[in-house]
Amino acid sequence: MDRDSTIEAQITAWLATQREAMIEALRQMVDTDGGSYDKAGVDAVGAQVRRFLESHGIPVETIPREKYGDCLRATVANESAAAATGGGNQKRNIVLMGHRDTVFPKGEPQRRPFRIEGDKAFGPGVADMKAGIVMNMFVLAAFAKFGGAPGPLVGLFTGDEEIGSPEGRPVIEAEARQARAVFNSEPGRPSGNVVTGRKGGVFMVMEIEGKAAHSGGNFREGISAIEELARKIQAIHALTDLERGITLNVGLVSGGQSVNTVAPWAQGQIDLRYVEPADRDEIVGKIHEIVAKSFVPGTRATLSVKGEFLPLTQTPASEKLFDLYREAAADTGFTAGGEFSGGCADSGFTSAVGAPTLCAVGPVGGKAHSPEEFLMVDSMVPRAQALARAILRLEKTGL
């Protein structure tokens, strides 16, 4: 058995012994608050990541963020002779990426803590994506223990993906510009597949100003911001073009002063999803036109972008990465095809700056963002093994 095969056997065998340790790390993480707007909670999850990695001799750098969870950057240096003497991509980083924040309100772990029923685990963020964070931790620990990576490994653990990575994005993009390959450990699809393409998304808020008046005694002097909002919603939803993969959804609305007052203000929050990068500017331009137009005379409105994801598009380099992972999965004992997802992720940012990127290599789960969110417990070790195999075999791709 040659050196590479020996290291692969050592790493996959060690990971096979870590199932219960993975579950316990996941239990602690799921039972810790970590909603995107709870910086202290997200950073508490980060402290768990740090303690584990440092206990395996892996240095962890904190990249402070002002409003949301800090970014953590863990490094496993490549000490192999090939990397020490080689050039080119052998010295570029191989990035394992994941986010620690969830969509759930404070106190959710206390209301429904981590539990296992049969072959599934449940709890807030169990699949999206605390299981992926745990998997990355153990894969990094395996390489720290046995070596063998064809380049330096970086574990990037961010804290605000669920709200569009407003503070994490520049860190992610800077890392990706120097990356040889990026594996994003979002949950594997319920089918067992990984994600090879994702939609982009723009999250906007329109604010509408009207004029208050008594709705019974002085109705004619009022200008209803809520009526204007309703008309704008109809116009915005009409931009949906399913054949092109463009969807518009006003998912949150608010407004008004009282039931017997003509509404002086209203707000609508808009979710735009698209496939082709060129469609983004076209549809956002049309939304600006709708917001600028007054359907109800006398109203005024503004539009602001609150968050944005870029699409994950497949390139020849990312196709090579997918083929590599598919082979590694087969050798681990499972089948992993590629899927397109309408959901957004940080992988769009890494892809957009040119890094070969593969998404959803994490443990398999489903029903994210809901009380029914689940993780297939027995997928944790095989997905970790497949990721390790893909890293070890990266040289084969020519990337």
Sequence and secondary structure as in RCSB ss.txt:
>XXXX:A:sequence
MDRDSTIEAQITAWLATQREAMIEALRQMVDTDGGSYDKAGVDAVGAQVRRFLESHGIPVETIPREKYGDCLRAT
VANESAAAATGGGNQKRNIVLMGHRDTVFPKGEPQRRPFRIEGDKAFGPGVADMKAGIVMNMFVLAAFAKFGGAP
GPLVGLFTGDEEIGSPEGRPVIEAEARQARAVFNSEPGRPSGNVVTGRKGGVFMVMEIEGKAAHSGGNFREGISA
IEELARKIQAIHALTDLERGITLNVGLVSGGQSVNTVAPWAQGQIDLRYVEPADRDEIVGKIHEIVAKSFVPGTR
ATLSVKGEFLPLTQTPASEKLFDLYREAAADTGFTAGGEFSGGCADSGFTSAVGAPTLCAVGPVGGKAHSPEEFL
MVDSMVPRAQALARAILRLEKTGL
>XXXX:A:secstr
  HHHHHHHHHHHHHHTTHHHHHHHHHHHHTS  BTT HHHHHHHHHHHHHHHHHTT  EEEE  SSSEEEEEEE
E    HHHHH  GGGGSEEEEEEE  BS  TTHHHHS  EEETTEEESTTIIIIIHHHHHHHHHHHHHHHH   S
S EEEEEEE GGGT TTTHHHHHHHHHTEEEEEE  EE TTS EEEEE EEEEEEEEEE B EETTTSGGG B H
HHHHHHHHHHHHTT BGGGTBEEEEEEEEE S TTEE SEEEEEEEEEESSHHHHHHHHHHHHHHHHS SSTT E
EEEEEEEEE  B   HHHHHHHHHHHHHHHHHT    EEEESS  THHHHHHTT  EEE  EEEEE TTSTT EE
EGGGHHHHHHHHHHHHHTGGGGT 
